[in-house]
């Protein structure tokens, strides 16, 4: 009997000694938890590959050109857009990148550096890259100045779409006007999405065709005038 009792006591002691280890193994530390990192969605947002993946479009009598230079913030690459003719409406020159997959209700954040040779207003939006070319309020008017400034545009996906685009529009305001864009980034699931202070909620469809300036891509589209 004493031998059996001592055996039971030893087994119990071994079991109790293992309990804390089991508890620690089941409780993951905060540093071991998997976090969802923001996903970069744009291609060639740094313009390291020239104008690849970016399209400059014209409508009506508006005309513009684009080229990549080393005149961005701290000498990095930037895209220079020059307006040659303003046309009938300011939206008739647009810079965009399409083929973006947008999920309805998911938060997104667009950041970019921008400046112009004179103060003015442009509009940035996330819109469909196909008919009916809508953005459903995912748009914002931005003031640009003659010095480089980093801008942030937060929005939630207005619809589920596998072919959306980010567009910088209302560029065709003044003949000779130049705009420079640098380090453009679009991320899904950003850490925090503040409430937009101002958003444009209406758009007007223009029946005219858009001419593609980028010679690597040919298409026609119906333009959306995102706010005036």
BALOBA-1460 file (C-alpha; in Angstrom, 3 decimals):
// residues 228
<rec num="1" residu="x" x="0.000" y="0.000" z="0.000"/>
<rec num="2" residu="x" x="2.721" y="2.567" z="0.831"/>
<rec num="3" residu="x" x="4.378" y="1.780" z="-2.492"/>
<rec num="4" residu="x" x="1.118" y="2.336" z="-4.453"/>
<rec num="5" residu="x" x="0.455" y="5.569" z="-2.563"/>
<rec num="6" residu="x" x="3.899" y="6.943" z="-3.314"/>
<rec num="7" residu="x" x="3.462" y="6.032" z="-6.976"/>
<rec num="8" residu="x" x="0.166" y="7.916" z="-7.119"/>
<rec num="9" residu="x" x="1.713" y="10.947" z="-5.414"/>
<rec num="10" residu="x" x="4.572" y="11.030" z="-7.918"/>
<rec num="11" residu="x" x="2.149" y="10.804" z="-10.886"/>
<rec num="12" residu="x" x="0.018" y="13.590" z="-9.426"/>
<rec num="13" residu="x" x="3.065" y="15.812" z="-8.930"/>
<rec num="14" residu="x" x="4.162" y="15.209" z="-12.526"/>
<rec num="15" residu="x" x="0.673" y="16.076" z="-13.794"/>
<rec num="16" residu="x" x="0.489" y="19.297" z="-11.746"/>
<rec num="17" residu="x" x="3.920" y="20.365" z="-12.953"/>
<rec num="18" residu="x" x="2.766" y="20.012" z="-16.557"/>
<rec num="19" residu="x" x="-0.387" y="22.136" z="-16.149"/>
<rec num="20" residu="x" x="1.333" y="25.567" z="-16.265"/>
<rec num="21" residu="x" x="3.197" y="24.498" z="-19.382"/>
<rec num="22" residu="x" x="-0.043" y="23.478" z="-21.033"/>
<rec num="23" residu="x" x="-1.629" y="26.802" z="-20.129"/>
<rec num="24" residu="x" x="1.285" y="28.764" z="-21.543"/>
<rec num="25" residu="x" x="1.225" y="26.754" z="-24.735"/>
<rec num="26" residu="x" x="-2.464" y="27.513" z="-25.263"/>
<rec num="27" residu="x" x="-2.169" y="31.286" z="-24.662"/>
<rec num="28" residu="x" x="-0.403" y="32.976" z="-27.611"/>
<rec num="29" residu="x" x="1.567" y="36.096" z="-26.862"/>
<rec num="30" residu="x" x="0.407" y="39.390" z="-28.385"/>
<rec num="31" residu="x" x="3.466" y="39.457" z="-30.637"/>
<rec num="32" residu="x" x="2.574" y="36.075" z="-32.150"/>
<rec num="33" residu="x" x="-0.837" y="37.186" z="-33.400"/>
<rec num="34" residu="x" x="-1.130" y="37.623" z="-37.165"/>
<rec num="35" residu="x" x="-2.032" y="41.169" z="-38.301"/>
<rec num="36" residu="x" x="-3.438" y="42.143" z="-41.679"/>
<rec num="37" residu="x" x="-0.931" y="44.369" z="-43.443"/>
<rec num="38" residu="x" x="-2.038" y="47.019" z="-45.920"/>
<rec num="39" residu="x" x="-1.845" y="45.786" z="-49.509"/>
<rec num="40" residu="x" x="-0.331" y="47.940" z="-52.240"/>
<rec num="41" residu="x" x="-2.639" y="47.936" z="-55.249"/>
<rec num="42" residu="x" x="-0.996" y="50.231" z="-57.789"/>
<rec num="43" residu="x" x="1.739" y="49.284" z="-60.225"/>
<rec num="44" residu="x" x="4.581" y="51.703" z="-60.916"/>
<rec num="45" residu="x" x="3.335" y="54.326" z="-58.481"/>
<rec num="46" residu="x" x="6.934" y="55.509" z="-58.167"/>
<rec num="47" residu="x" x="7.232" y="55.994" z="-61.975"/>
<rec num="48" residu="x" x="10.489" y="54.046" z="-61.892"/>
<rec num="49" residu="x" x="9.246" y="52.271" z="-65.037"/>
<rec num="50" residu="x" x="8.337" y="55.474" z="-66.848"/>
<rec num="51" residu="x" x="4.671" y="55.889" z="-67.734"/>
<rec num="52" residu="x" x="3.966" y="52.147" z="-67.665"/>
<rec num="53" residu="x" x="0.432" y="51.332" z="-66.392"/>
<rec num="54" residu="x" x="-0.565" y="55.021" z="-66.412"/>
<rec num="55" residu="x" x="-2.876" y="56.520" z="-69.031"/>
<rec num="56" residu="x" x="-3.485" y="60.143" z="-69.931"/>
<rec num="57" residu="x" x="-6.789" y="60.640" z="-71.719"/>
<rec num="58" residu="x" x="-8.267" y="63.555" z="-73.650"/>
<rec num="59" residu="x" x="-11.773" y="64.429" z="-74.794"/>
<rec num="60" residu="x" x="-13.189" y="67.102" z="-77.063"/>
<rec num="61" residu="x" x="-10.580" y="69.639" z="-78.103"/>
<rec num="62" residu="x" x="-8.526" y="69.238" z="-74.896"/>
<rec num="63" residu="x" x="-4.950" y="68.070" z="-75.293"/>
<rec num="64" residu="x" x="-2.140" y="67.174" z="-72.928"/>
<rec num="65" residu="x" x="1.185" y="65.377" z="-72.678"/>
<rec num="66" residu="x" x="2.928" y="63.382" z="-69.975"/>
<rec num="67" residu="x" x="6.540" y="62.498" z="-69.264"/>
<rec num="68" residu="x" x="8.590" y="61.204" z="-66.350"/>
<rec num="69" residu="x" x="11.350" y="63.405" z="-64.917"/>
<rec num="70" residu="x" x="13.596" y="63.373" z="-61.853"/>
<rec num="71" residu="x" x="11.947" y="66.455" z="-60.403"/>
<rec num="72" residu="x" x="9.941" y="64.849" z="-57.624"/>
<rec num="73" residu="x" x="10.362" y="65.467" z="-53.880"/>
<rec num="74" residu="x" x="14.077" y="65.143" z="-53.010"/>
<rec num="75" residu="x" x="14.874" y="64.398" z="-56.657"/>
<rec num="76" residu="x" x="12.834" y="61.202" z="-57.051"/>
<rec num="77" residu="x" x="10.860" y="60.384" z="-60.200"/>
<rec num="78" residu="x" x="7.668" y="62.294" z="-60.933"/>
<rec num="79" residu="x" x="5.125" y="62.363" z="-63.729"/>
<rec num="80" residu="x" x="4.716" y="65.730" z="-65.441"/>
<rec num="81" residu="x" x="1.365" y="66.422" z="-67.118"/>
<rec num="82" residu="x" x="1.206" y="69.495" z="-69.348"/>
<rec num="83" residu="x" x="-2.067" y="70.899" z="-70.658"/>
<rec num="84" residu="x" x="-1.749" y="72.060" z="-74.272"/>
<rec num="85" residu="x" x="-5.428" y="72.949" z="-74.807"/>
<rec num="86" residu="x" x="-8.116" y="73.098" z="-72.146"/>
<rec num="87" residu="x" x="-11.086" y="72.012" z="-74.266"/>
<rec num="88" residu="x" x="-14.712" y="72.629" z="-73.343"/>
<rec num="89" residu="x" x="-14.697" y="71.069" z="-69.851"/>
<rec num="90" residu="x" x="-11.994" y="70.692" z="-67.206"/>
<rec num="91" residu="x" x="-12.513" y="66.905" z="-66.914"/>
<rec num="92" residu="x" x="-11.472" y="66.408" z="-70.540"/>
<rec num="93" residu="x" x="-7.887" y="65.619" z="-69.506"/>
<rec num="94" residu="x" x="-7.533" y="62.800" z="-66.986"/>
<rec num="95" residu="x" x="-4.681" y="60.708" z="-65.583"/>
<rec num="96" residu="x" x="-5.563" y="57.242" z="-64.342"/>
<rec num="97" residu="x" x="-4.590" y="53.638" z="-63.669"/>
<rec num="98" residu="x" x="-7.202" y="50.927" z="-64.147"/>
<rec num="99" residu="x" x="-7.586" y="47.200" z="-63.579"/>
<rec num="100" residu="x" x="-8.044" y="47.608" z="-59.818"/>
<rec num="101" residu="x" x="-10.118" y="45.155" z="-57.786"/>
<rec num="102" residu="x" x="-12.371" y="46.982" z="-55.331"/>
<rec num="103" residu="x" x="-14.483" y="45.322" z="-52.625"/>
<rec num="104" residu="x" x="-17.695" y="46.953" z="-51.455"/>
<rec num="105" residu="x" x="-17.372" y="48.496" z="-47.995"/>
<rec num="106" residu="x" x="-13.637" y="47.826" z="-47.677"/>
<rec num="107" residu="x" x="-11.518" y="50.829" z="-46.581"/>
<rec num="108" residu="x" x="-8.889" y="52.179" z="-48.979"/>
<rec num="109" residu="x" x="-6.288" y="54.899" z="-48.754"/>
<rec num="110" residu="x" x="-4.720" y="56.771" z="-51.662"/>
<rec num="111" residu="x" x="-1.626" y="58.855" z="-50.927"/>
<rec num="112" residu="x" x="0.292" y="60.921" z="-53.452"/>
<rec num="113" residu="x" x="2.588" y="63.906" z="-53.829"/>
<rec num="114" residu="x" x="1.421" y="66.694" z="-56.128"/>
<rec num="115" residu="x" x="2.292" y="70.227" z="-57.186"/>
<rec num="116" residu="x" x="1.560" y="72.555" z="-60.112"/>
<rec num="117" residu="x" x="3.144" y="75.562" z="-61.767"/>
<rec num="118" residu="x" x="0.232" y="77.651" z="-60.465"/>
<rec num="119" residu="x" x="-2.383" y="77.139" z="-57.721"/>
<rec num="120" residu="x" x="-5.573" y="75.342" z="-58.706"/>
<rec num="121" residu="x" x="-8.051" y="72.578" z="-57.985"/>
<rec num="122" residu="x" x="-8.108" y="68.976" z="-59.187"/>
<rec num="123" residu="x" x="-10.370" y="66.046" z="-58.384"/>
<rec num="124" residu="x" x="-9.270" y="62.549" z="-57.426"/>
<rec num="125" residu="x" x="-11.668" y="59.626" z="-57.476"/>
<rec num="126" residu="x" x="-12.057" y="55.876" z="-57.551"/>
<rec num="127" residu="x" x="-14.432" y="55.039" z="-60.398"/>
<rec num="128" residu="x" x="-15.466" y="52.227" z="-62.684"/>
<rec num="129" residu="x" x="-13.129" y="51.639" z="-65.623"/>
<rec num="130" residu="x" x="-16.089" y="50.657" z="-67.790"/>
<rec num="131" residu="x" x="-19.671" y="51.722" z="-68.370"/>
<rec num="132" residu="x" x="-21.449" y="53.411" z="-66.646"/>
<rec num="133" residu="x" x="-18.178" y="55.027" z="-65.406"/>
<rec num="134" residu="x" x="-19.560" y="55.855" z="-61.945"/>
<rec num="135" residu="x" x="-17.748" y="56.634" z="-58.688"/>
<rec num="136" residu="x" x="-20.809" y="56.868" z="-56.381"/>
<rec num="137" residu="x" x="-19.289" y="59.553" z="-54.167"/>
<rec num="138" residu="x" x="-15.759" y="58.074" z="-53.919"/>
<rec num="139" residu="x" x="-14.240" y="61.398" z="-55.014"/>
<rec num="140" residu="x" x="-12.572" y="64.425" z="-53.473"/>
<rec num="141" residu="x" x="-11.600" y="67.884" z="-54.656"/>
<rec num="142" residu="x" x="-8.024" y="68.868" z="-53.774"/>
<rec num="143" residu="x" x="-6.210" y="72.202" z="-53.837"/>
<rec num="144" residu="x" x="-2.739" y="72.056" z="-55.414"/>
<rec num="145" residu="x" x="-0.011" y="74.627" z="-54.936"/>
<rec num="146" residu="x" x="3.398" y="75.412" z="-56.382"/>
<rec num="147" residu="x" x="5.182" y="73.398" z="-53.682"/>
<rec num="148" residu="x" x="5.198" y="69.625" z="-53.203"/>
<rec num="149" residu="x" x="2.544" y="68.398" z="-50.783"/>
<rec num="150" residu="x" x="1.530" y="64.892" z="-49.819"/>
<rec num="151" residu="x" x="-2.216" y="64.316" z="-50.049"/>
<rec num="152" residu="x" x="-4.390" y="61.558" z="-48.591"/>
<rec num="153" residu="x" x="-7.727" y="60.372" z="-49.933"/>
<rec num="154" residu="x" x="-9.598" y="57.841" z="-47.771"/>
<rec num="155" residu="x" x="-12.700" y="56.083" z="-49.071"/>
<rec num="156" residu="x" x="-14.724" y="52.902" z="-48.780"/>
<rec num="157" residu="x" x="-15.383" y="50.714" z="-51.794"/>
<rec num="158" residu="x" x="-18.746" y="51.851" z="-53.224"/>
<rec num="159" residu="x" x="-19.226" y="48.549" z="-55.067"/>
<rec num="160" residu="x" x="-17.538" y="45.244" z="-55.828"/>
<rec num="161" residu="x" x="-15.692" y="45.642" z="-59.117"/>
<rec num="162" residu="x" x="-12.757" y="43.825" z="-60.704"/>
<rec num="163" residu="x" x="-11.962" y="46.691" z="-63.095"/>
<rec num="164" residu="x" x="-11.997" y="50.000" z="-61.249"/>
<rec num="165" residu="x" x="-9.516" y="52.829" z="-61.568"/>
<rec num="166" residu="x" x="-7.956" y="55.714" z="-59.679"/>
<rec num="167" residu="x" x="-8.369" y="58.948" z="-61.625"/>
<rec num="168" residu="x" x="-6.888" y="62.441" z="-61.329"/>
<rec num="169" residu="x" x="-9.319" y="64.599" z="-63.253"/>
<rec num="170" residu="x" x="-10.349" y="68.219" z="-63.894"/>
<rec num="171" residu="x" x="-6.814" y="68.875" z="-65.160"/>
<rec num="172" residu="x" x="-7.785" y="70.762" z="-68.336"/>
<rec num="173" residu="x" x="-8.248" y="74.211" z="-66.841"/>
<rec num="174" residu="x" x="-5.560" y="76.442" z="-68.396"/>
<rec num="175" residu="x" x="-3.409" y="76.074" z="-71.529"/>
<rec num="176" residu="x" x="0.216" y="75.689" z="-70.471"/>
<rec num="177" residu="x" x="-0.701" y="74.460" z="-66.977"/>
<rec num="178" residu="x" x="1.592" y="71.742" z="-65.665"/>
<rec num="179" residu="x" x="0.966" y="69.222" z="-62.893"/>
<rec num="180" residu="x" x="3.487" y="66.892" z="-61.289"/>
<rec num="181" residu="x" x="2.615" y="63.674" z="-59.464"/>
<rec num="182" residu="x" x="4.991" y="61.493" z="-57.462"/>
<rec num="183" residu="x" x="5.026" y="58.414" z="-55.222"/>
<rec num="184" residu="x" x="1.358" y="57.448" z="-55.699"/>
<rec num="185" residu="x" x="0.155" y="54.606" z="-53.474"/>
<rec num="186" residu="x" x="-3.216" y="52.880" z="-53.046"/>
<rec num="187" residu="x" x="-3.623" y="50.507" z="-50.106"/>
<rec num="188" residu="x" x="-6.490" y="48.342" z="-48.932"/>
<rec num="189" residu="x" x="-7.105" y="47.773" z="-45.217"/>
<rec num="190" residu="x" x="-5.181" y="50.852" z="-44.030"/>
<rec num="191" residu="x" x="-4.627" y="51.137" z="-40.245"/>
<rec num="192" residu="x" x="-7.251" y="53.852" z="-39.813"/>
<rec num="193" residu="x" x="-9.689" y="55.596" z="-42.122"/>
<rec num="194" residu="x" x="-10.810" y="59.049" z="-40.906"/>
<rec num="195" residu="x" x="-14.120" y="60.489" z="-42.027"/>
<rec num="196" residu="x" x="-13.990" y="62.495" z="-45.236"/>
<rec num="197" residu="x" x="-14.557" y="66.197" z="-44.633"/>
<rec num="198" residu="x" x="-15.657" y="66.839" z="-48.180"/>
<rec num="199" residu="x" x="-16.759" y="64.479" z="-50.922"/>
<rec num="200" residu="x" x="-18.291" y="64.944" z="-54.341"/>
<rec num="201" residu="x" x="-21.493" y="62.990" z="-54.773"/>
<rec num="202" residu="x" x="-22.648" y="63.770" z="-58.286"/>
<rec num="203" residu="x" x="-21.284" y="63.002" z="-61.722"/>
<rec num="204" residu="x" x="-22.337" y="63.775" z="-65.256"/>
<rec num="205" residu="x" x="-21.778" y="61.386" z="-68.146"/>
<rec num="206" residu="x" x="-20.318" y="62.896" z="-71.302"/>
<rec num="207" residu="x" x="-21.289" y="61.152" z="-74.568"/>
<rec num="208" residu="x" x="-18.008" y="62.019" z="-76.325"/>
<rec num="209" residu="x" x="-15.096" y="59.615" z="-76.735"/>
<rec num="210" residu="x" x="-11.765" y="59.936" z="-74.943"/>
<rec num="211" residu="x" x="-8.502" y="59.786" z="-76.893"/>
<rec num="212" residu="x" x="-5.669" y="57.885" z="-75.275"/>
<rec num="213" residu="x" x="-2.388" y="59.795" z="-75.254"/>
<rec num="214" residu="x" x="-0.304" y="56.884" z="-73.948"/>
<rec num="215" residu="x" x="0.748" y="55.118" z="-77.197"/>
<rec num="216" residu="x" x="1.013" y="51.756" z="-75.440"/>
<rec num="217" residu="x" x="-2.749" y="51.467" z="-75.026"/>
<rec num="218" residu="x" x="-5.709" y="52.140" z="-77.302"/>
<rec num="219" residu="x" x="-9.217" y="52.553" z="-75.973"/>
<rec num="220" residu="x" x="-12.238" y="54.800" z="-76.029"/>
<rec num="221" residu="x" x="-14.342" y="55.614" z="-73.031"/>
<rec num="222" residu="x" x="-17.151" y="57.785" z="-71.801"/>
<rec num="223" residu="x" x="-15.806" y="60.445" z="-69.446"/>
<rec num="224" residu="x" x="-17.175" y="61.210" z="-66.033"/>
<rec num="225" residu="x" x="-17.052" y="64.795" z="-64.900"/>
<rec num="226" residu="x" x="-16.444" y="64.445" z="-61.150"/>
<rec num="227" residu="x" x="-17.690" y="67.676" z="-59.664"/>
<rec num="228" residu="x" x="-17.250" y="71.310" z="-60.588"/>
